[in-house]
Amino acid sequence: MKTHLETRALFAGYEPSENHGAVKPPIHPASTFVFPDAATGAAHMETAYGVEGAETPPENGFIYSRLGNPTLSVAEKRLATWDDSDVAALFSSGMAAISTTLFAWTGPGRALWYVGPLYGGTQHIIDDILPSMGVSVKRMESLDDLALMTEEDGIPGMIYLETPANPTLQLHRIKTATEWAKQKTTDEHRVIVAVDNTFLGPIFQRPLELGADLNLYSATKYIGGHSDVVAGAVSGGADAMAKVFEYRTFFGGMADPWTSWMLARSMETLAIRVERQVSSARKILDHIQTSPGKPIDGINKIYSAWAEDLAGAGDLKSAAIAQEQQANGGGMIALELPGGRKAAFAFLDNLKHFKLAVSLGSTESLAEHPASMTHAGVPIDEKMRHGITEGLVRLSIGLEHPEDLIADIDCALKAACEISKECVDFAELA
Ligand SMILES: Cc1ncc(COP(=O)(O)O)c(C=O)c1O
């Protein structure tokens, strides 16, 4: 019988008997590794640099920590186990993972097509950096646009998407991209589908199983999960990942040994953390709705990635996507408050348990104002297109008791509605 993912992932990448029986992996800070002899050293280096005719080096050997490190390797094997992928690569940040992947698989003759909204840093690379490097970039309104493309549009080198997207949790159907890419891929031209799975993965959404080539993360978020490490990750099949590893070696964006150790440790509690965050998010969503998808007075709109809320709000297409590709809607919620920035700030300033900070996916609950914080640099028309209004607040649900989080939200909503004068009947909520 194949053991469950939680069981396999706990010790993935690490064998105590090879380390004096130590139940936890050591940290290897070494930058360089001693070769047993010159011929082995040459085989390692010539293979790493792709020298023709190089001897095959022994497996599991290390050379230099930019190319590979034992602690990095433990964490990478652990993530590959969670993702059920051939391999995973860890990076010094989510942006290092995303930029390295974009540079590896796009270029002149390998256009990038994407759907928004995207994390602001990713959008900046796509708008301002890739075109200056000769990459043609096309923004699609929806992945349904793929069906409308003609020969004149050409075939992209990569389709890139983020789902659920930051901050309004817009959903995209991963299979629409992967089925199209599969049809258009030839021996000479592979169309890579890359999915930023930061908001749900790897426990609640598994793009590789839906045909995606590369699964990306800001590991700063749920994978790291404690607001004490900045990291990124990509995982996928060995062939698609080979180029990512090659570019990481030369750009030098790998995770360092300490970061890797922290990630390996965090991944031991990943499932249990996100399960609790999600169960609390569901309780909060139930509390702030009169019925699924219908916000109580004092909130204009609730953004949720849960199928039942999407269906209740009449967005049947997104509800069907959530049903098809997600185990649940995750631990992120966004609320649009009447009363604009003043009401949103009153809400944020009156929270006690939620910490007022950007980032997400941590043990502590976090709250922020996308329009002036995470998405401050997004042009106003883009903000409006994606519902990033002045009244929008984003919540990342943590591990506090859900009743305390609910009480915190009620209290902050009361302060916000005093500004907006559209008040919640708190007697009814009790
Ligand atoms: C969806 C998403 N992708 C990528 C990133 C970038 O990750 P990092 O901040 O770890 O570089 C973020 C950061 O907030 C994000 O939310």
The ligand as an SDF file (V2000), in Angstrom:
LIG
                    3D

 16 16  0  0  0  0  0  0  0  0999 V2000
    1.0810   35.1840   -5.2830 C   0  0  0  0  0  0  0  0  0  0  0  0
    2.4790   35.6660   -5.0030 C   0  0  0  0  0  0  0  0  0  0  0  0
    3.4770   35.2670   -5.8210 N   0  0  0  0  0  0  0  0  0  0  0  0
    4.7420   35.6870   -5.6090 C   0  0  0  0  0  0  0  0  0  0  0  0
    5.0710   36.5400   -4.5760 C   0  0  0  0  0  0  0  0  0  0  0  0
    6.5000   36.9820   -4.3950 C   0  0  0  0  0  0  0  0  0  0  0  0
    7.0920   36.2580   -3.3690 O   0  0  0  0  0  0  0  0  0  0  0  0
    8.3100   36.7680   -2.4510 P   0  0  0  0  0  0  0  0  0  0  0  0
    7.8040   37.9660   -1.7000 O   0  0  0  0  0  0  0  0  0  0  0  0
    8.6140   35.5950   -1.5890 O   0  0  0  0  0  0  0  0  0  0  0  0
    9.4270   37.1420   -3.3590 O   0  0  0  0  0  0  0  0  0  0  0  0
    4.0670   36.9680   -3.6960 C   0  0  0  0  0  0  0  0  0  0  0  0
    4.3920   37.8490   -2.5770 C   0  0  0  0  0  0  0  0  0  0  0  0
    3.5230   38.3750   -1.9050 O   0  0  0  0  0  0  0  0  0  0  0  0
    2.7270   36.5190   -3.9230 C   0  0  0  0  0  0  0  0  0  0  0  0
    1.7220   36.8960   -3.1130 O   0  0  0  0  0  0  0  0  0  0  0  0
  1  2  1  0
  2  3  1  0
  2 15  2  0
  3  4  2  0
  4  5  1  0
  5  6  1  0
  5 12  2  0
  6  7  1  0
  7  8  1  0
  8  9  2  0
  8 10  1  0
  8 11  1  0
 12 13  1  0
 12 15  1  0
 13 14  2  0
 15 16  1  0
M  END
$$$$
